[in-house]
Amino acid sequence: MMDAMMWGMGLWGLLLIIVLLAVLVFVVLGSVWLLRHLRQSDSGTLDQGSIDSAREVLRRRYAGGEIDDEEYERRLTALTWQ
């Protein structure tokens, strides 16, 4: 009887260790992801997806008449140099 009880407690202990290790891995990976994300957003560099999105917004504003030809060309040139 005592052996069965010890075996059951051993399984619960093993399960507890596995869960704690999974939580620890999750916290470490989450911290690494957060630090990379914050570092990337602080660097001020734009990726290609952001530039394409900015160009689309610029095209919409130009098509809607919010900005004139000169402003459109100036901002498009600025986006190209990013």
PyMOL Python script that loads the backbone (N, CA, C, O; Angstrom):
from pymol import cmd

cmd.read_pdbstr("""\
ATOM      1  N   MET A   1       0.820  -1.186   0.000  1.00  0.00           N
ATOM      2  CA  MET A   1       0.000   0.000   0.000  1.00  0.00           C
ATOM      3  C   MET A   1       0.867   1.254   0.000  1.00  0.00           C
ATOM      4  O   MET A   1       0.585   2.218  -0.712  1.00  0.00           O
ATOM      5  N   MET A   2       1.894   1.231   0.783  1.00  0.00           N
ATOM      6  CA  MET A   2       2.767   2.392   0.887  1.00  0.00           C
ATOM      7  C   MET A   2       3.509   2.637  -0.426  1.00  0.00           C
ATOM      8  O   MET A   2       3.743   3.789  -0.792  1.00  0.00           O
ATOM      9  N   ASP A   3       3.880   1.584  -1.133  1.00  0.00           N
ATOM     10  CA  ASP A   3       4.578   1.730  -2.407  1.00  0.00           C
ATOM     11  C   ASP A   3       3.689   2.396  -3.443  1.00  0.00           C
ATOM     12  O   ASP A   3       4.151   3.241  -4.211  1.00  0.00           O
ATOM     13  N   ALA A   4       2.433   2.026  -3.469  1.00  0.00           N
ATOM     14  CA  ALA A   4       1.493   2.625  -4.422  1.00  0.00           C
ATOM     15  C   ALA A   4       1.308   4.102  -4.119  1.00  0.00           C
ATOM     16  O   ALA A   4       1.211   4.918  -5.036  1.00  0.00           O
ATOM     17  N   MET A   5       1.258   4.450  -2.840  1.00  0.00           N
ATOM     18  CA  MET A   5       1.097   5.849  -2.446  1.00  0.00           C
ATOM     19  C   MET A   5       2.336   6.662  -2.831  1.00  0.00           C
ATOM     20  O   MET A   5       2.216   7.789  -3.311  1.00  0.00           O
ATOM     21  N   MET A   6       3.492   6.106  -2.627  1.00  0.00           N
ATOM     22  CA  MET A   6       4.734   6.798  -2.975  1.00  0.00           C
ATOM     23  C   MET A   6       4.840   6.966  -4.488  1.00  0.00           C
ATOM     24  O   MET A   6       5.300   8.000  -4.972  1.00  0.00           O
ATOM     25  N   TRP A   7       4.413   5.947  -5.230  1.00  0.00           N
ATOM     26  CA  TRP A   7       4.457   6.023  -6.693  1.00  0.00           C
ATOM     27  C   TRP A   7       3.523   7.122  -7.181  1.00  0.00           C
ATOM     28  O   TRP A   7       3.883   7.874  -8.087  1.00  0.00           O
ATOM     29  N   GLY A   8       2.339   7.231  -6.605  1.00  0.00           N
ATOM     30  CA  GLY A   8       1.384   8.271  -6.968  1.00  0.00           C
ATOM     31  C   GLY A   8       1.926   9.656  -6.651  1.00  0.00           C
ATOM     32  O   GLY A   8       1.775  10.577  -7.454  1.00  0.00           O
ATOM     33  N   MET A   9       2.542   9.811  -5.516  1.00  0.00           N
ATOM     34  CA  MET A   9       3.129  11.100  -5.146  1.00  0.00           C
ATOM     35  C   MET A   9       4.300  11.428  -6.067  1.00  0.00           C
ATOM     36  O   MET A   9       4.543  12.592  -6.385  1.00  0.00           O
ATOM     37  N   GLY A  10       5.016  10.400  -6.487  1.00  0.00           N
ATOM     38  CA  GLY A  10       6.124  10.608  -7.406  1.00  0.00           C
ATOM     39  C   GLY A  10       5.643  11.115  -8.752  1.00  0.00           C
ATOM     40  O   GLY A  10       6.282  11.976  -9.356  1.00  0.00           O
ATOM     41  N   LEU A  11       4.521  10.589  -9.228  1.00  0.00           N
ATOM     42  CA  LEU A  11       3.954  11.061 -10.495  1.00  0.00           C
ATOM     43  C   LEU A  11       3.495  12.507 -10.386  1.00  0.00           C
ATOM     44  O   LEU A  11       3.713  13.303 -11.299  1.00  0.00           O
ATOM     45  N   TRP A  12       2.858  12.849  -9.264  1.00  0.00           N
ATOM     46  CA  TRP A  12       2.432  14.236  -9.071  1.00  0.00           C
ATOM     47  C   TRP A  12       3.634  15.176  -8.982  1.00  0.00           C
ATOM     48  O   TRP A  12       3.608  16.296  -9.492  1.00  0.00           O
ATOM     49  N   GLY A  13       4.674  14.698  -8.329  1.00  0.00           N
ATOM     50  CA  GLY A  13       5.887  15.498  -8.230  1.00  0.00           C
ATOM     51  C   GLY A  13       6.535  15.708  -9.589  1.00  0.00           C
ATOM     52  O   GLY A  13       7.004  16.803  -9.899  1.00  0.00           O
ATOM     53  N   LEU A  14       6.558  14.661 -10.391  1.00  0.00           N
ATOM     54  CA  LEU A  14       7.109  14.761 -11.739  1.00  0.00           C
ATOM     55  C   LEU A  14       6.273  15.720 -12.590  1.00  0.00           C
ATOM     56  O   LEU A  14       6.812  16.544 -13.329  1.00  0.00           O
ATOM     57  N   LEU A  15       4.957  15.601 -12.474  1.00  0.00           N
ATOM     58  CA  LEU A  15       4.069  16.495 -13.205  1.00  0.00           C
ATOM     59  C   LEU A  15       4.281  17.948 -12.772  1.00  0.00           C
ATOM     60  O   LEU A  15       4.288  18.854 -13.606  1.00  0.00           O
ATOM     61  N   LEU A  16       4.449  18.161 -11.486  1.00  0.00           N
ATOM     62  CA  LEU A  16       4.695  19.516 -10.972  1.00  0.00           C
ATOM     63  C   LEU A  16       6.005  20.081 -11.526  1.00  0.00           C
ATOM     64  O   LEU A  16       6.063  21.252 -11.900  1.00  0.00           O
ATOM     65  N   ILE A  17       7.030  19.278 -11.580  1.00  0.00           N
ATOM     66  CA  ILE A  17       8.319  19.726 -12.119  1.00  0.00           C
ATOM     67  C   ILE A  17       8.189  20.079 -13.599  1.00  0.00           C
ATOM     68  O   ILE A  17       8.726  21.090 -14.050  1.00  0.00           O
ATOM     69  N   ILE A  18       7.472  19.240 -14.353  1.00  0.00           N
ATOM     70  CA  ILE A  18       7.284  19.507 -15.782  1.00  0.00           C
ATOM     71  C   ILE A  18       6.516  20.796 -15.994  1.00  0.00           C
ATOM     72  O   ILE A  18       6.871  21.594 -16.861  1.00  0.00           O
ATOM     73  N   VAL A  19       5.466  21.008 -15.212  1.00  0.00           N
ATOM     74  CA  VAL A  19       4.673  22.235 -15.343  1.00  0.00           C
ATOM     75  C   VAL A  19       5.513  23.454 -14.984  1.00  0.00           C
ATOM     76  O   VAL A  19       5.468  24.465 -15.686  1.00  0.00           O
ATOM     77  N   LEU A  20       6.269  23.370 -13.914  1.00  0.00           N
ATOM     78  CA  LEU A  20       7.119  24.498 -13.518  1.00  0.00           C
ATOM     79  C   LEU A  20       8.190  24.795 -14.567  1.00  0.00           C
ATOM     80  O   LEU A  20       8.478  25.961 -14.840  1.00  0.00           O
ATOM     81  N   LEU A  21       8.773  23.771 -15.149  1.00  0.00           N
ATOM     82  CA  LEU A  21       9.755  23.990 -16.214  1.00  0.00           C
ATOM     83  C   LEU A  21       9.103  24.621 -17.446  1.00  0.00           C
ATOM     84  O   LEU A  21       9.697  25.486 -18.090  1.00  0.00           O
ATOM     85  N   ALA A  22       7.891  24.190 -17.772  1.00  0.00           N
ATOM     86  CA  ALA A  22       7.181  24.786 -18.910  1.00  0.00           C
ATOM     87  C   ALA A  22       6.894  26.264 -18.658  1.00  0.00           C
ATOM     88  O   ALA A  22       7.046  27.090 -19.558  1.00  0.00           O
ATOM     89  N   VAL A  23       6.486  26.592 -17.450  1.00  0.00           N
ATOM     90  CA  VAL A  23       6.238  27.995 -17.110  1.00  0.00           C
ATOM     91  C   VAL A  23       7.525  28.797 -17.191  1.00  0.00           C
ATOM     92  O   VAL A  23       7.525  29.917 -17.701  1.00  0.00           O
ATOM     93  N   LEU A  24       8.609  28.245 -16.702  1.00  0.00           N
ATOM     94  CA  LEU A  24       9.904  28.922 -16.752  1.00  0.00           C
ATOM     95  C   LEU A  24      10.339  29.164 -18.198  1.00  0.00           C
ATOM     96  O   LEU A  24      10.796  30.257 -18.532  1.00  0.00           O
ATOM     97  N   VAL A  25      10.199  28.157 -19.049  1.00  0.00           N
ATOM     98  CA  VAL A  25      10.546  28.311 -20.466  1.00  0.00           C
ATOM     99  C   VAL A  25       9.663  29.382 -21.104  1.00  0.00           C
ATOM    100  O   VAL A  25      10.155  30.213 -21.868  1.00  0.00           O
ATOM    101  N   PHE A  26       8.383  29.372 -20.802  1.00  0.00           N
ATOM    102  CA  PHE A  26       7.458  30.372 -21.332  1.00  0.00           C
ATOM    103  C   PHE A  26       7.865  31.784 -20.909  1.00  0.00           C
ATOM    104  O   PHE A  26       7.845  32.704 -21.726  1.00  0.00           O
ATOM    105  N   VAL A  27       8.230  31.959 -19.649  1.00  0.00           N
ATOM    106  CA  VAL A  27       8.638  33.274 -19.151  1.00  0.00           C
ATOM    107  C   VAL A  27       9.931  33.730 -19.832  1.00  0.00           C
ATOM    108  O   VAL A  27      10.045  34.892 -20.221  1.00  0.00           O
ATOM    109  N   VAL A  28      10.887  32.844 -19.978  1.00  0.00           N
ATOM    110  CA  VAL A  28      12.157  33.210 -20.612  1.00  0.00           C
ATOM    111  C   VAL A  28      11.937  33.571 -22.084  1.00  0.00           C
ATOM    112  O   VAL A  28      12.428  34.600 -22.548  1.00  0.00           O
ATOM    113  N   LEU A  29      11.206  32.735 -22.816  1.00  0.00           N
ATOM    114  CA  LEU A  29      10.953  33.026 -24.230  1.00  0.00           C
ATOM    115  C   LEU A  29      10.129  34.302 -24.404  1.00  0.00           C
ATOM    116  O   LEU A  29      10.372  35.083 -25.324  1.00  0.00           O
ATOM    117  N   GLY A  30       9.167  34.507 -23.531  1.00  0.00           N
ATOM    118  CA  GLY A  30       8.377  35.735 -23.588  1.00  0.00           C
ATOM    119  C   GLY A  30       9.233  36.965 -23.319  1.00  0.00           C
ATOM    120  O   GLY A  30       9.055  37.997 -23.966  1.00  0.00           O
ATOM    121  N   SER A  31      10.143  36.867 -22.386  1.00  0.00           N
ATOM    122  CA  SER A  31      11.038  37.990 -22.085  1.00  0.00           C
ATOM    123  C   SER A  31      11.959  38.294 -23.262  1.00  0.00           C
ATOM    124  O   SER A  31      12.179  39.457 -23.600  1.00  0.00           O
ATOM    125  N   VAL A  32      12.493  37.255 -23.880  1.00  0.00           N
ATOM    126  CA  VAL A  32      13.367  37.454 -25.043  1.00  0.00           C
ATOM    127  C   VAL A  32      12.584  38.111 -26.172  1.00  0.00           C
ATOM    128  O   VAL A  32      13.073  39.050 -26.801  1.00  0.00           O
ATOM    129  N   TRP A  33      11.372  37.624 -26.434  1.00  0.00           N
ATOM    130  CA  TRP A  33      10.546  38.216 -27.487  1.00  0.00           C
ATOM    131  C   TRP A  33      10.244  39.685 -27.183  1.00  0.00           C
ATOM    132  O   TRP A  33      10.332  40.536 -28.068  1.00  0.00           O
ATOM    133  N   LEU A  34       9.889  39.978 -25.935  1.00  0.00           N
ATOM    134  CA  LEU A  34       9.566  41.349 -25.554  1.00  0.00           C
ATOM    135  C   LEU A  34      10.775  42.266 -25.710  1.00  0.00           C
ATOM    136  O   LEU A  34      10.643  43.376 -26.226  1.00  0.00           O
ATOM    137  N   LEU A  35      11.942  41.823 -25.276  1.00  0.00           N
ATOM    138  CA  LEU A  35      13.142  42.641 -25.414  1.00  0.00           C
ATOM    139  C   LEU A  35      13.481  42.901 -26.879  1.00  0.00           C
ATOM    140  O   LEU A  35      13.849  44.018 -27.241  1.00  0.00           O
ATOM    141  N   ARG A  36      13.361  41.876 -27.723  1.00  0.00           N
ATOM    142  CA  ARG A  36      13.625  42.072 -29.154  1.00  0.00           C
ATOM    143  C   ARG A  36      12.616  43.034 -29.765  1.00  0.00           C
ATOM    144  O   ARG A  36      12.975  43.896 -30.567  1.00  0.00           O
ATOM    145  N   HIS A  37      11.369  42.883 -29.385  1.00  0.00           N
ATOM    146  CA  HIS A  37      10.316  43.745 -29.920  1.00  0.00           C
ATOM    147  C   HIS A  37      10.543  45.200 -29.502  1.00  0.00           C
ATOM    148  O   HIS A  37      10.415  46.109 -30.323  1.00  0.00           O
ATOM    149  N   LEU A  38      10.875  45.421 -28.245  1.00  0.00           N
ATOM    150  CA  LEU A  38      11.130  46.778 -27.770  1.00  0.00           C
ATOM    151  C   LEU A  38      12.376  47.362 -28.413  1.00  0.00           C
ATOM    152  O   LEU A  38      12.399  48.542 -28.766  1.00  0.00           O
ATOM    153  N   ARG A  39      13.402  46.554 -28.567  1.00  0.00           N
ATOM    154  CA  ARG A  39      14.628  47.026 -29.196  1.00  0.00           C
ATOM    155  C   ARG A  39      14.393  47.393 -30.660  1.00  0.00           C
ATOM    156  O   ARG A  39      14.929  48.389 -31.146  1.00  0.00           O
ATOM    157  N   GLN A  40      13.598  46.595 -31.359  1.00  0.00           N
ATOM    158  CA  GLN A  40      13.308  46.858 -32.763  1.00  0.00           C
ATOM    159  C   GLN A  40      12.480  48.126 -32.916  1.00  0.00           C
ATOM    160  O   GLN A  40      12.731  48.912 -33.829  1.00  0.00           O
ATOM    161  N   SER A  41      11.504  48.342 -32.047  1.00  0.00           N
ATOM    162  CA  SER A  41      10.679  49.533 -32.165  1.00  0.00           C
ATOM    163  C   SER A  41      11.450  50.778 -31.752  1.00  0.00           C
ATOM    164  O   SER A  41      11.144  51.871 -32.230  1.00  0.00           O
ATOM    165  N   ASP A  42      12.443  50.642 -30.875  1.00  0.00           N
ATOM    166  CA  ASP A  42      13.258  51.785 -30.471  1.00  0.00           C
ATOM    167  C   ASP A  42      14.277  52.174 -31.534  1.00  0.00           C
ATOM    168  O   ASP A  42      14.736  53.316 -31.563  1.00  0.00           O
ATOM    169  N   SER A  43      14.635  51.235 -32.407  1.00  0.00           N
ATOM    170  CA  SER A  43      15.686  51.519 -33.381  1.00  0.00           C
ATOM    171  C   SER A  43      15.244  52.512 -34.438  1.00  0.00           C
ATOM    172  O   SER A  43      16.078  53.158 -35.071  1.00  0.00           O
ATOM    173  N   GLY A  44      13.942  52.639 -34.635  1.00  0.00           N
ATOM    174  CA  GLY A  44      13.435  53.614 -35.594  1.00  0.00           C
ATOM    175  C   GLY A  44      13.500  53.155 -37.038  1.00  0.00           C
ATOM    176  O   GLY A  44      13.149  53.919 -37.937  1.00  0.00           O
ATOM    177  N   THR A  45      13.933  51.949 -37.281  1.00  0.00           N
ATOM    178  CA  THR A  45      13.988  51.459 -38.652  1.00  0.00           C
ATOM    179  C   THR A  45      12.638  50.879 -39.037  1.00  0.00           C
ATOM    180  O   THR A  45      11.935  50.291 -38.214  1.00  0.00           O
ATOM    181  N   LEU A  46      12.297  51.053 -40.285  1.00  0.00           N
ATOM    182  CA  LEU A  46      11.036  50.540 -40.785  1.00  0.00           C
ATOM    183  C   LEU A  46      11.300  49.307 -41.631  1.00  0.00           C
ATOM    184  O   LEU A  46      12.237  49.280 -42.430  1.00  0.00           O
ATOM    185  N   ASP A  47      10.482  48.299 -41.455  1.00  0.00           N
ATOM    186  CA  ASP A  47      10.608  47.134 -42.322  1.00  0.00           C
ATOM    187  C   ASP A  47       9.813  47.383 -43.606  1.00  0.00           C
ATOM    188  O   ASP A  47       9.086  48.372 -43.704  1.00  0.00           O
ATOM    189  N   GLN A  48       9.946  46.505 -44.573  1.00  0.00           N
ATOM    190  CA  GLN A  48       9.323  46.705 -45.879  1.00  0.00           C
ATOM    191  C   GLN A  48       7.807  46.760 -45.768  1.00  0.00           C
ATOM    192  O   GLN A  48       7.166  47.515 -46.499  1.00  0.00           O
ATOM    193  N   GLY A  49       7.223  45.977 -44.873  1.00  0.00           N
ATOM    194  CA  GLY A  49       5.775  45.999 -44.688  1.00  0.00           C
ATOM    195  C   GLY A  49       5.289  47.351 -44.201  1.00  0.00           C
ATOM    196  O   GLY A  49       4.240  47.826 -44.636  1.00  0.00           O
ATOM    197  N   SER A  50       6.038  47.977 -43.303  1.00  0.00           N
ATOM    198  CA  SER A  50       5.665  49.297 -42.802  1.00  0.00           C
ATOM    199  C   SER A  50       5.777  50.347 -43.898  1.00  0.00           C
ATOM    200  O   SER A  50       4.937  51.242 -43.992  1.00  0.00           O
ATOM    201  N   ILE A  51       6.810  50.240 -44.726  1.00  0.00           N
ATOM    202  CA  ILE A  51       6.996  51.205 -45.812  1.00  0.00           C
ATOM    203  C   ILE A  51       5.871  51.066 -46.827  1.00  0.00           C
ATOM    204  O   ILE A  51       5.324  52.067 -47.288  1.00  0.00           O
ATOM    205  N   ASP A  52       5.523  49.828 -47.180  1.00  0.00           N
ATOM    206  CA  ASP A  52       4.421  49.619 -48.125  1.00  0.00           C
ATOM    207  C   ASP A  52       3.112  50.155 -47.560  1.00  0.00           C
ATOM    208  O   ASP A  52       2.317  50.748 -48.289  1.00  0.00           O
ATOM    209  N   SER A  53       2.889  49.952 -46.286  1.00  0.00           N
ATOM    210  CA  SER A  53       1.676  50.456 -45.645  1.00  0.00           C
ATOM    211  C   SER A  53       1.665  51.981 -45.661  1.00  0.00           C
ATOM    212  O   SER A  53       0.625  52.590 -45.912  1.00  0.00           O
ATOM    213  N   ALA A  54       2.803  52.598 -45.398  1.00  0.00           N
ATOM    214  CA  ALA A  54       2.898  54.056 -45.416  1.00  0.00           C
ATOM    215  C   ALA A  54       2.667  54.594 -46.820  1.00  0.00           C
ATOM    216  O   ALA A  54       2.030  55.632 -46.998  1.00  0.00           O
ATOM    217  N   ARG A  55       3.184  53.890 -47.809  1.00  0.00           N
ATOM    218  CA  ARG A  55       2.958  54.320 -49.201  1.00  0.00           C
ATOM    219  C   ARG A  55       1.478  54.245 -49.553  1.00  0.00           C
ATOM    220  O   ARG A  55       0.958  55.119 -50.247  1.00  0.00           O
ATOM    221  N   GLU A  56       0.803  53.208 -49.078  1.00  0.00           N
ATOM    222  CA  GLU A  56      -0.627  53.065 -49.358  1.00  0.00           C
ATOM    223  C   GLU A  56      -1.415  54.204 -48.711  1.00  0.00           C
ATOM    224  O   GLU A  56      -2.326  54.752 -49.331  1.00  0.00           O
ATOM    225  N   VAL A  57      -1.081  54.561 -47.492  1.00  0.00           N
ATOM    226  CA  VAL A  57      -1.742  55.686 -46.822  1.00  0.00           C
ATOM    227  C   VAL A  57      -1.472  56.972 -47.593  1.00  0.00           C
ATOM    228  O   VAL A  57      -2.371  57.791 -47.782  1.00  0.00           O
ATOM    229  N   LEU A  58      -0.243  57.144 -48.031  1.00  0.00           N
ATOM    230  CA  LEU A  58       0.120  58.333 -48.804  1.00  0.00           C
ATOM    231  C   LEU A  58      -0.678  58.393 -50.109  1.00  0.00           C
ATOM    232  O   LEU A  58      -1.168  59.456 -50.490  1.00  0.00           O
ATOM    233  N   ARG A  59      -0.807  57.263 -50.787  1.00  0.00           N
ATOM    234  CA  ARG A  59      -1.591  57.224 -52.033  1.00  0.00           C
ATOM    235  C   ARG A  59      -3.055  57.584 -51.784  1.00  0.00           C
ATOM    236  O   ARG A  59      -3.666  58.310 -52.568  1.00  0.00           O
ATOM    237  N   ARG A  60      -3.601  57.075 -50.699  1.00  0.00           N
ATOM    238  CA  ARG A  60      -4.999  57.386 -50.370  1.00  0.00           C
ATOM    239  C   ARG A  60      -5.190  58.866 -50.082  1.00  0.00           C
ATOM    240  O   ARG A  60      -6.161  59.475 -50.531  1.00  0.00           O
ATOM    241  N   ARG A  61      -4.269  59.436 -49.338  1.00  0.00           N
ATOM    242  CA  ARG A  61      -4.378  60.871 -49.029  1.00  0.00           C
ATOM    243  C   ARG A  61      -4.255  61.712 -50.290  1.00  0.00           C
ATOM    244  O   ARG A  61      -4.957  62.711 -50.448  1.00  0.00           O
ATOM    245  N   TYR A  62      -3.365  61.309 -51.183  1.00  0.00           N
ATOM    246  CA  TYR A  62      -3.195  62.023 -52.445  1.00  0.00           C
ATOM    247  C   TYR A  62      -4.448  61.881 -53.310  1.00  0.00           C
ATOM    248  O   TYR A  62      -4.927  62.857 -53.886  1.00  0.00           O
ATOM    249  N   ALA A  63      -4.966  60.671 -53.393  1.00  0.00           N
ATOM    250  CA  ALA A  63      -6.168  60.437 -54.193  1.00  0.00           C
ATOM    251  C   ALA A  63      -7.371  61.161 -53.613  1.00  0.00           C
ATOM    252  O   ALA A  63      -8.256  61.584 -54.356  1.00  0.00           O
ATOM    253  N   GLY A  64      -7.414  61.308 -52.301  1.00  0.00           N
ATOM    254  CA  GLY A  64      -8.529  61.998 -51.653  1.00  0.00           C
ATOM    255  C   GLY A  64      -8.406  63.514 -51.682  1.00  0.00           C
ATOM    256  O   GLY A  64      -9.315  64.221 -51.250  1.00  0.00           O
ATOM    257  N   GLY A  65      -7.286  64.013 -52.189  1.00  0.00           N
ATOM    258  CA  GLY A  65      -7.092  65.456 -52.276  1.00  0.00           C
ATOM    259  C   GLY A  65      -6.599  66.106 -50.992  1.00  0.00           C
ATOM    260  O   GLY A  65      -6.604  67.331 -50.879  1.00  0.00           O
ATOM    261  N   GLU A  66      -6.176  65.307 -50.028  1.00  0.00           N
ATOM    262  CA  GLU A  66      -5.686  65.876 -48.770  1.00  0.00           C
ATOM    263  C   GLU A  66      -4.317  66.531 -48.937  1.00  0.00           C
ATOM    264  O   GLU A  66      -3.997  67.489 -48.233  1.00  0.00           O
ATOM    265  N   ILE A  67      -3.504  66.017 -49.873  1.00  0.00           N
ATOM    266  CA  ILE A  67      -2.181  66.594 -50.112  1.00  0.00           C
ATOM    267  C   ILE A  67      -2.032  66.857 -51.609  1.00  0.00           C
ATOM    268  O   ILE A  67      -2.666  66.206 -52.440  1.00  0.00           O
ATOM    269  N   ASP A  68      -1.182  67.825 -51.928  1.00  0.00           N
ATOM    270  CA  ASP A  68      -0.992  68.187 -53.337  1.00  0.00           C
ATOM    271  C   ASP A  68       0.168  67.381 -53.942  1.00  0.00           C
ATOM    272  O   ASP A  68       0.768  66.534 -53.282  1.00  0.00           O
ATOM    273  N   ASP A  69       0.466  67.673 -55.222  1.00  0.00           N
ATOM    274  CA  ASP A  69       1.514  66.944 -55.952  1.00  0.00           C
ATOM    275  C   ASP A  69       2.872  67.062 -55.277  1.00  0.00           C
ATOM    276  O   ASP A  69       3.582  66.071 -55.111  1.00  0.00           O
ATOM    277  N   GLU A  70       3.229  68.291 -54.887  1.00  0.00           N
ATOM    278  CA  GLU A  70       4.550  68.513 -54.293  1.00  0.00           C
ATOM    279  C   GLU A  70       4.700  67.763 -52.973  1.00  0.00           C
ATOM    280  O   GLU A  70       5.734  67.146 -52.719  1.00  0.00           O
ATOM    281  N   GLU A  71       3.668  67.817 -52.137  1.00  0.00           N
ATOM    282  CA  GLU A  71       3.722  67.127 -50.847  1.00  0.00           C
ATOM    283  C   GLU A  71       3.792  65.608 -51.052  1.00  0.00           C
ATOM    284  O   GLU A  71       4.522  64.914 -50.344  1.00  0.00           O
ATOM    285  N   TYR A  72       3.037  65.107 -52.013  1.00  0.00           N
ATOM    286  CA  TYR A  72       3.062  63.676 -52.315  1.00  0.00           C
ATOM    287  C   TYR A  72       4.468  63.242 -52.738  1.00  0.00           C
ATOM    288  O   TYR A  72       5.002  62.257 -52.227  1.00  0.00           O
ATOM    289  N   GLU A  73       5.057  63.981 -53.669  1.00  0.00           N
ATOM    290  CA  GLU A  73       6.403  63.632 -54.148  1.00  0.00           C
ATOM    291  C   GLU A  73       7.433  63.723 -53.033  1.00  0.00           C
ATOM    292  O   GLU A  73       8.314  62.869 -52.933  1.00  0.00           O
ATOM    293  N   ARG A  74       7.334  64.746 -52.198  1.00  0.00           N
ATOM    294  CA  ARG A  74       8.289  64.928 -51.098  1.00  0.00           C
ATOM    295  C   ARG A  74       8.206  63.766 -50.111  1.00  0.00           C
ATOM    296  O   ARG A  74       9.230  63.226 -49.694  1.00  0.00           O
ATOM    297  N   ARG A  75       7.000  63.391 -49.746  1.00  0.00           N
ATOM    298  CA  ARG A  75       6.833  62.297 -48.782  1.00  0.00           C
ATOM    299  C   ARG A  75       7.186  60.939 -49.397  1.00  0.00           C
ATOM    300  O   ARG A  75       7.732  60.069 -48.718  1.00  0.00           O
ATOM    301  N   LEU A  76       6.875  60.765 -50.665  1.00  0.00           N
ATOM    302  CA  LEU A  76       7.229  59.518 -51.333  1.00  0.00           C
ATOM    303  C   LEU A  76       8.746  59.361 -51.404  1.00  0.00           C
ATOM    304  O   LEU A  76       9.271  58.266 -51.205  1.00  0.00           O
ATOM    305  N   THR A  77       9.446  60.459 -51.686  1.00  0.00           N
ATOM    306  CA  THR A  77      10.904  60.434 -51.701  1.00  0.00           C
ATOM    307  C   THR A  77      11.460  60.099 -50.323  1.00  0.00           C
ATOM    308  O   THR A  77      12.413  59.329 -50.204  1.00  0.00           O
ATOM    309  N   ALA A  78      10.865  60.674 -49.286  1.00  0.00           N
ATOM    310  CA  ALA A  78      11.314  60.388 -47.918  1.00  0.00           C
ATOM    311  C   ALA A  78      11.110  58.908 -47.581  1.00  0.00           C
ATOM    312  O   ALA A  78      11.951  58.299 -46.919  1.00  0.00           O
ATOM    313  N   LEU A  79       9.997  58.334 -48.036  1.00  0.00           N
ATOM    314  CA  LEU A  79       9.758  56.917 -47.785  1.00  0.00           C
ATOM    315  C   LEU A  79      10.733  56.023 -48.542  1.00  0.00           C
ATOM    316  O   LEU A  79      11.129  54.964 -48.055  1.00  0.00           O
ATOM    317  N   THR A  80      11.114  56.461 -49.733  1.00  0.00           N
ATOM    318  CA  THR A  80      12.039  55.669 -50.542  1.00  0.00           C
ATOM    319  C   THR A  80      13.408  55.595 -49.897  1.00  0.00           C
ATOM    320  O   THR A  80      14.107  54.593 -50.047  1.00  0.00           O
ATOM    321  N   TRP A  81      13.805  56.637 -49.182  1.00  0.00           N
ATOM    322  CA  TRP A  81      15.135  56.674 -48.556  1.00  0.00           C
ATOM    323  C   TRP A  81      15.178  55.928 -47.235  1.00  0.00           C
ATOM    324  O   TRP A  81      16.255  55.812 -46.651  1.00  0.00           O
ATOM    325  N   GLN A  82      14.070  55.419 -46.738  1.00  0.00           N
ATOM    326  CA  GLN A  82      14.034  54.700 -45.452  1.00  0.00           C
ATOM    327  C   GLN A  82      14.778  53.405 -45.538  1.00  0.00           C
ATOM    328  O   GLN A  82      14.853  52.670 -44.554  1.00  0.00           O
TER     329      GLN A  82
END
""", "prot")
cmd.dss("prot")
cmd.show_as("cartoon", "prot")
cmd.util.cbc("prot")
cmd.orient("prot")
